[in-house]
Amino acid sequence: MTPPAPAPRSRTSHRPRRPEWAGRNYTLLTASAVVTNLGSHGALIAAAFAVMESGGDGGDVGLVAAARTLPLVLFTLIGGAIADRLPRHRVMVAANALNCVSQAAFAALVLMGEPTLWQMTLLTALGGTGQAFFNPAAEGMLISSVDGEQASRAFAVFRLAMHGAGIGGAALGGVLIAGFGPGWVLAIDAAAFAVAGALRAFLNVSQASRPRNSGGLLTDLRDGWREFAGRTWLWSITIQFAVVNAVVGAAEAVYGPLVAEESLGGARPWGLALAAFGAGTIGGALLMTRWKPRRMLLVGTVCVFPLALPSAALAVPVPFGALAAVMFVSGVAIEVFGVVWMTALHQEVPEEKLSRVSAYDWVSSTAVLPLSMALAGPAEQAVGRGQALWGCAGLIVLVTALVLLVPDVRNLTRRTRRVAGNQGESVPSPLVPEVAPAGPAVPDGASAPAAPSADAEGTVGRLG
């Protein structure tokens, strides 16, 4: 008897299968975010050293940093409206092209000689303008790239890859700056933008929903505002993070280095403490690949309380080991919040309005940050550094406790399907809970906090 012939081996059997939720767009977005995070985190350090090597002082470094922040406040709303009118990947590619050109020019000036302050300020402002258009488009594209009950895991994996690349990019940037100077790190960042833009050009937006009847830009902005203001959970948490971002920014960017210099031994322990925070974000992302809390915003908001711990630890101040532990815990906590926030936006906001809603969230959450940086010094002189830091911790606890009083924040429940849209208009959410809710029904339009940028070019965890 002739034995049966072996079954033909599949041509693709040797290829590892991607998870069902890791589609083409999600994979391209994740890969491009890794590329830009590797470049951008080193470039942030390089820009500061470029200013100092050209003879600038701390005030000049702050001026260049502010030049990047101001366009984010001025143009993000416009960027969000445009991203909901045009194919989002075109907006992202154009923004990456502007970032590539501005960073390449910055690198060339540094490598050829001593750049002037106004040149560095102008080029940094151009980069910030590109980011203002990129952020809402990227966030809308990422959130719409996954569907179903695995959305939370997809967002956690994305953020895990993003944070890992950011930590690696910062470490690599420091080594390259020490060995070759800041100009080459800026040039690498420009190349990273070019590669990321090329990857994003292959995104498929043929199935993306768009409003069929749309008015002008102002009409779209008003429509986005109605979507934003009509969701109590959304604007209440955004107001919360306007305060949280402001005080955390002041504590970690202004007071932290001063405390480290006087009480911890200088820049090295402070850098290690920040690295512990980064490790915590990776730990939080790993946790969220498995954990899917049902009451998303309740869990996420409770996880904001630990963000008060670093300010309190600096106020004491505690020894380095305790500070590093506190920073790690706060990193885990903010990552839990970030994933549930992205999941809530994915679930509750119509896809065709994601970028506009994201833009209002971005502007509201970060608008106070430059002011808090400017007032940190006068506050220290007025009440003392310790009291200012205790005030930062107290404000985080206060605003977070107030947000927990909002019913929509406490009761928003994870569901298996997202909200639908119809010709650009919101419709009641026909969502099916994964399990029967244990409390009052969530009103239509309930929602959650804003997610971090879909790239490292934006703020880190809405707190950077």
SVG drawing of the C-alpha trace seen along z (x, -y; Angstrom):
<svg xmlns="http://www.w3.org/2000/svg" viewBox="-29 -86 63 88">
<polyline fill="none" stroke="black" stroke-width="0.4" points="0.0,0.0 1.4,-3.3 1.6,-5.8 -0.3,-9.0 1.7,-12.0 2.4,-14.6 0.2,-17.6 1.8,-20.5 3.4,-23.0 1.8,-26.4 4.0,-29.1 3.3,-31.3 3.5,-28.7 7.0,-29.8 5.9,-33.4 4.9,-34.6 1.2,-35.6 0.3,-39.0 -2.5,-39.3 -5.8,-40.1 -5.9,-43.6 -2.4,-44.4 -3.6,-45.4 -1.6,-47.2 -2.3,-50.7 -1.6,-49.8 1.7,-48.1 2.8,-51.1 1.9,-53.6 3.7,-51.6 6.8,-51.2 6.9,-54.9 6.4,-56.0 9.4,-53.8 11.5,-55.5 10.6,-59.0 10.9,-58.3 14.4,-57.0 15.4,-60.3 13.3,-62.8 14.2,-62.0 17.9,-62.4 17.2,-65.5 15.5,-67.2 18.8,-66.8 20.8,-67.8 18.9,-71.1 19.6,-72.2 23.3,-71.4 23.4,-73.2 22.1,-76.3 24.6,-76.1 27.6,-75.4 26.7,-78.5 27.1,-80.6 23.5,-80.6 22.5,-80.3 19.5,-78.8 17.2,-81.6 18.2,-81.0 17.5,-77.3 14.1,-78.1 13.4,-80.5 14.1,-77.9 11.9,-75.4 9.1,-77.9 9.4,-78.5 8.4,-74.9 5.5,-75.1 3.8,-78.3 2.8,-76.9 1.2,-73.9 -1.1,-76.3 -1.8,-78.5 -2.2,-75.9 -3.4,-72.6 -7.1,-73.4 -6.6,-74.2 -4.6,-71.1 -7.4,-69.0 -10.1,-70.5 -7.9,-70.0 -7.1,-66.4 -10.8,-65.6 -11.3,-67.2 -8.4,-65.7 -7.0,-62.1 -5.1,-62.0 -2.0,-60.3 -1.4,-63.3 -1.5,-65.7 0.9,-63.5 3.3,-63.1 3.3,-66.9 4.0,-67.6 6.9,-65.0 8.3,-66.7 8.3,-70.1 9.9,-68.6 12.5,-66.9 13.4,-70.1 13.5,-72.2 15.7,-69.7 18.0,-69.2 18.5,-73.0 19.1,-73.1 21.7,-70.3 23.4,-72.0 23.8,-75.3 25.2,-73.5 27.7,-71.4 28.9,-74.4 29.6,-76.8 27.8,-78.8 24.1,-79.2 22.5,-82.4 19.7,-82.3 17.1,-83.7 17.9,-81.0 17.5,-78.2 14.3,-79.8 12.8,-80.1 13.7,-76.5 12.3,-75.2 9.1,-77.1 8.8,-75.5 9.2,-72.1 6.5,-73.0 4.2,-74.1 4.6,-70.7 3.8,-69.0 0.7,-71.0 -0.7,-69.6 0.7,-66.1 -0.6,-65.4 -4.4,-65.5 -4.1,-63.6 -1.8,-60.9 -4.0,-60.4 -7.2,-60.2 -5.4,-57.8 -4.1,-55.5 -7.4,-55.3 -9.3,-54.5 -6.8,-51.9 -8.1,-49.2 -11.5,-47.9 -13.2,-45.5 -12.5,-44.4 -8.8,-44.1 -8.4,-47.9 -7.1,-48.3 -4.3,-45.7 -3.4,-47.3 -3.0,-50.7 -0.9,-49.2 1.4,-47.5 1.7,-50.7 2.7,-52.7 5.1,-50.0 6.9,-50.2 6.8,-54.0 8.2,-54.4 10.9,-51.7 12.1,-53.5 12.0,-56.8 14.2,-55.5 16.6,-54.0 16.7,-57.2 17.5,-59.3 20.3,-57.0 21.7,-56.7 21.4,-60.5 23.4,-61.2 26.2,-58.9 26.3,-60.4 26.3,-64.0 29.2,-63.2 31.1,-61.5 30.2,-63.5 28.3,-66.6 24.7,-67.7 24.7,-68.5 24.9,-64.8 22.0,-63.9 19.9,-66.6 20.8,-65.2 19.7,-61.7 16.4,-63.1 15.8,-64.7 16.5,-61.4 14.1,-59.7 11.3,-62.1 12.0,-61.3 11.8,-57.5 8.7,-57.8 7.0,-60.1 7.7,-57.5 6.2,-54.7 3.1,-56.9 2.6,-57.5 1.6,-53.9 -1.3,-54.1 -4.6,-53.1 -7.4,-55.6 -9.8,-54.3 -12.3,-53.0 -12.1,-56.0 -15.4,-57.8 -15.6,-61.4 -18.5,-63.9 -20.4,-64.1 -21.7,-67.6 -19.1,-69.9 -19.0,-73.6 -15.9,-75.7 -13.1,-75.4 -14.9,-77.5 -17.9,-75.3 -15.8,-72.2 -14.2,-73.9 -17.6,-74.7 -18.7,-71.1 -15.6,-69.8 -16.3,-72.1 -19.8,-70.7 -18.4,-67.2 -15.9,-68.1 -18.1,-70.3 -21.1,-67.9 -19.2,-65.1 -18.8,-65.9 -16.2,-63.2 -14.1,-64.6 -13.9,-68.3 -13.7,-67.6 -10.7,-65.3 -9.1,-67.7 -9.4,-70.5 -8.0,-68.2 -4.9,-67.6 -4.5,-71.2 -3.7,-71.5 -1.8,-68.2 0.4,-68.9 1.2,-72.4 2.3,-71.4 4.1,-68.2 5.9,-70.2 7.0,-72.8 8.0,-70.2 10.0,-68.0 11.5,-70.5 12.3,-73.3 12.4,-72.1 13.6,-68.6 17.0,-69.5 17.5,-72.0 16.7,-69.5 18.9,-66.9 21.8,-69.4 21.5,-70.3 20.4,-67.1 20.8,-64.1 24.3,-64.5 23.7,-66.2 22.4,-65.5 23.2,-61.7 20.8,-60.7 18.1,-62.9 18.6,-61.4 18.3,-57.9 15.1,-58.9 13.7,-60.0 14.8,-56.7 12.9,-54.9 9.8,-56.8 10.4,-55.6 10.8,-52.1 7.5,-52.5 5.7,-53.5 7.0,-50.3 5.8,-48.3 2.4,-50.0 2.1,-49.3 2.9,-45.6 0.3,-45.5 -2.4,-46.9 -1.7,-44.3 -3.5,-41.9 -5.7,-44.1 -9.0,-45.5 -10.7,-47.3 -14.5,-47.5 -15.0,-51.0 -12.2,-52.5 -12.2,-56.2 -12.7,-55.3 -9.6,-53.2 -7.7,-55.7 -8.6,-58.7 -7.6,-56.8 -4.3,-56.2 -3.7,-60.0 -3.3,-60.3 0.2,-58.7 1.4,-61.6 1.4,-63.7 4.1,-61.4 7.2,-62.8 6.4,-66.4 5.9,-65.2 9.2,-63.2 11.1,-66.2 9.6,-68.4 10.9,-66.3 13.4,-65.5 13.7,-61.7 16.9,-59.7 17.5,-58.7 16.3,-55.1 12.9,-56.2 12.6,-58.9 13.4,-56.3 10.7,-54.0 8.2,-56.8 9.0,-57.8 8.6,-54.2 5.1,-53.9 4.0,-57.2 5.2,-55.9 3.1,-52.8 0.1,-54.8 0.2,-57.3 0.5,-54.5 -2.6,-52.8 -4.4,-56.1 -3.1,-56.7 -4.3,-53.3 -7.8,-53.6 -8.0,-57.2 -7.2,-56.1 -9.7,-53.2 -12.4,-55.5 -11.9,-58.0 -11.9,-55.0 -15.2,-53.8 -17.1,-57.0 -16.1,-59.6 -17.2,-59.2 -14.3,-58.3 -14.7,-61.2 -14.4,-63.7 -11.5,-62.2 -8.9,-64.6 -11.0,-67.7 -11.8,-66.4 -8.2,-65.4 -7.1,-68.9 -9.3,-70.5 -8.0,-68.1 -4.4,-68.8 -4.8,-72.6 -6.7,-72.5 -4.4,-70.1 -1.2,-71.9 -2.0,-75.6 -1.2,-76.3 2.2,-74.5 4.3,-77.4 2.8,-79.7 3.5,-77.3 7.2,-77.0 7.5,-80.8 5.8,-81.1 7.8,-78.3 10.7,-80.6 8.6,-83.4 6.6,-80.9 9.7,-79.5 10.9,-82.9 7.5,-83.8 6.8,-80.7 9.9,-78.5 10.7,-75.5 9.4,-73.0 6.0,-74.7 5.7,-75.1 6.3,-71.4 3.7,-70.5 1.4,-72.8 2.0,-70.9 1.2,-67.6 -1.9,-69.1 -3.3,-70.5 -3.0,-67.1 -4.9,-65.4 -7.6,-68.1 -8.4,-68.2 -8.4,-64.4 -10.7,-64.0 -13.1,-66.6 -13.1,-64.7 -14.2,-61.5 -17.4,-63.4 -18.4,-63.4 -20.9,-60.5 -19.8,-60.0 -16.2,-59.5 -17.2,-56.9 -19.7,-55.0 -18.3,-54.8 -18.1,-51.1 -15.9,-49.2 -17.9,-48.0 -17.2,-45.8 -18.2,-48.2 -17.5,-51.9 -19.8,-54.8 -21.0,-55.3 -21.2,-58.4 -23.7,-59.5 -22.8,-62.1 -20.6,-63.8 -23.3,-63.9 -23.0,-62.2 -25.6,-59.4 -26.5,-57.7 -24.0,-54.9 -25.5,-51.4 -22.8,-49.7 -23.1,-46.3 -21.4,-46.0 -19.0,-43.2 -20.8,-42.5 -23.9,-43.9 -23.1,-47.3 -23.1,-47.2 -24.3,-50.7 -26.3,-53.4 -26.4,-53.4 -23.9,-55.7 -25.6,-58.5 -25.0,-58.8 -21.9,-60.8 -20.0,-59.9 -16.3,-59.8 -12.7,-59.8 -9.4,-61.7 -7.1,-62.6 -4.4,-60.2 -0.8,-60.9 0.5,-61.7 0.7,-58.9 4.4,-59.8 7.3,-60.7 7.3,-64.1 4.5,-65.1 4.2,-65.2 5.1,-62.2 2.0,-60.6 0.3,-64.0 2.8,-65.0 6.0,-65.8"/>
</svg>
